[in-house]
């Protein structure tokens, strides 16, 4: 005679949803780990080239505007705060407050990208772009510095754009009650991705703008 499983107080649907949430979180963490491997490899490459071209990297970094970099850092740190507040709001069943914080996060991301656009435009107007006459006249180490600068900040910018789209989708889901107090794992995943984007910039900022 089989013994029935003990009653846990949860329906089969609730237990299944719980398992799905755990799987979703694990999947997101695995994805973030691959992103860390990608940028970790670029950071390692940067470290090797910087060790071999210390003076050239220092000279090239003078062309970057530290104030713009610091402003972008402040923007992304603030956006991490608003993203965290949006999750806290939905947990307290404050739907519209969560939506407002998500929209502010997207707006801050847009501000970051606009800032980066003007920064890149300024560098390009000075002839500092790959294979330009000005670039080719620079020291080999400086060419490597700007090459890494465009690749790493450009890749990071792409991640910011993806994050903005992702959070915008989450905002739509929140408005439609797909994301709510009892089901907000998707918003958490978007938040984790956004925090990773911010952390990567926190490393990029000193590497390129604060070289001593």
N, C-alpha and C positions, 0 to 999 in steps of 0.2 A: 504494500500500500504506500503510495507516494505521499510525502509530506509537503503541504503547500508552502510556498515561499512566504516569509513573514511580510505582513502589510507595512509599507513604509510611509503611507500617507500621500503618495504621489501616483497619479494616473500613469498609464503606459505612455500617453502622449507627452506628459511633462517630463518623464524620465528620458524619453527619446530626444526631446528638445534640449535637455541638459547635456546629453552626450554630444549633440550637434554643436552646442556652444563650446564645449571643451575642444572638439576637433577643429572648429573654426579658429579658436585662439592659438592652438598648436600650429595650425597651418600658417597663420599670420606670422608667428614667431620664426618659423622656418624660413619664410620668405624674407623677413627682415635680416635673418642671419646671412642669406645669400647676398643681400645688399651690402651688409657689413664687409663681406669677403671682397666684393667688387671695389668698394672705396678703400678698404684696407690695403688692397694690392696697389692702388694708386698712391696712397699715402707712403707706402714702402718705397715705391719708385721715386717719389718726390724726395724722400729722405736720402736715398742713394745719390741722386743727382745733386742735391744740395750739399752733401758732404764733399763731392768732387768739385763743386763750383761755388764755394762759399761767397767769395767776393762778388762774383758776377750776379748771384742771386740777390745779394744785398743791394747792389747798384740798380738792378732791374726793379726791385720792390719800391724804390723811390718814385717810380712812375705811377704807382697806385695811390689813390686818395684814401687815406686812413679814415677820414671823417665819414666818407660814404660807406666804407666797410663797417664802421662802428654803428652807423645809422641802420644799416641792413640787419646787423646783429640784434639791435634793439627791437626792430620790427618782428623778426622771427621769434625772439624770446617772448614778446607780448602775444604773438599768435599762438604759441604753445600754451600760454596761460588761458587764453580765450577758448581754445580747444578743450582743455581740461574742464573749464567751467561749463561748457556745453554738455559734457558727459555727466557732470555732477547735477546739472539742472534736470536732465531727462530722468536721472535716477530718483529725483524728488518729484517727478511727474509735472515738471514745469516746462511744458512743450514749447511754448512760444519763446520763453527765455533761452532755451537750448537752441532754437532756430536763430535767434538774434546773435548768440555767441558764435554759431557756425558761420553766419554771414559775415561777421566781423573778422573771423579767421581767414575767410576767403579774400576779403577786402585787403587785409594785411599782406597776404600772399601776393595779391596783385600789386600792392605798393612796392613790395620787394622786387618784383619783376620789372616794374617801370624804372625803379632806381638802377637796376642792373642794366637795363636797356640803355639808359643815358650814359652809364659808366663805360659800357662797351663801345658805344658810339663815339665817345670822346677819345678812347684809345685808337679806334680805327681812323678817326679824323687826323690823328697824329702819325698815322702810318704804321702803327704797331699792330699788325695783323700778319698771319702766316704768309710767307713768301713775298712780302712787300719789300721794296728797295730799302726802306728804313730798317726793317727787321733783319734783312740779310746783311746789313752793315754792322750789326751789333756783334758783341762777343758771343762765342758759341754757347757759353753758359747762360747768357741773357736770353738767347733764342729758346733754349730749353725751358727756362723759367716761364716765358710767355706762352710757350706751347702747352705746358702743364696748366697754366692759369686758364687758358681758354677751354681746354678739355675738361678740367675738373670743375670749374665754376659753371661751364655750359651743361655738363651732365647733371650737376646739382640743380641748375635752373630747370632742366627738363623734369626732374623729380618734383620740384615745386609746382610746376604746371599740372602734373599728374595728380598731385595732392589736392590742388584747388578743384579739379574736376571731380575727384573722389568725394571731397567734402560737400560739394554742390549736390551731388547725387544723394548723399546722406541727408542733406537739408530737405530735399524733395521727399525722401522716405519718411522723414520726421513729420512733415506736414500732412502726409497721407496716413500717418499712424502705423506705418510699417515698422518704424523705430519708435518704441515707447518704453515706459518704465519697466515692463516685463521682458522686453526684447530689444536690447541695445548693443548686442555684441558687434554688429556691423559698424556702429559708430565708434565703439572702442577700437576696432581694427583700424579704422581711418585715423583715429587719434594716435595710435601707435606709429603708423606710417609717418604722420606729420611730425611727431616728436623726433623720429629718426632723421628726417630731413633737416630739422633744426639743429640736432646734435652734430650732423655732418658739417653744417656751416660753422658751428662753433670751433671746429678743428680747422676748417679752411681759412677762416678769418686771420688767426695769428700766423698761419703758415705763409700766407701771401702778403698780408698787409703789415705785419708786425715783426718782420725779419730784422734781427740785430746782428 
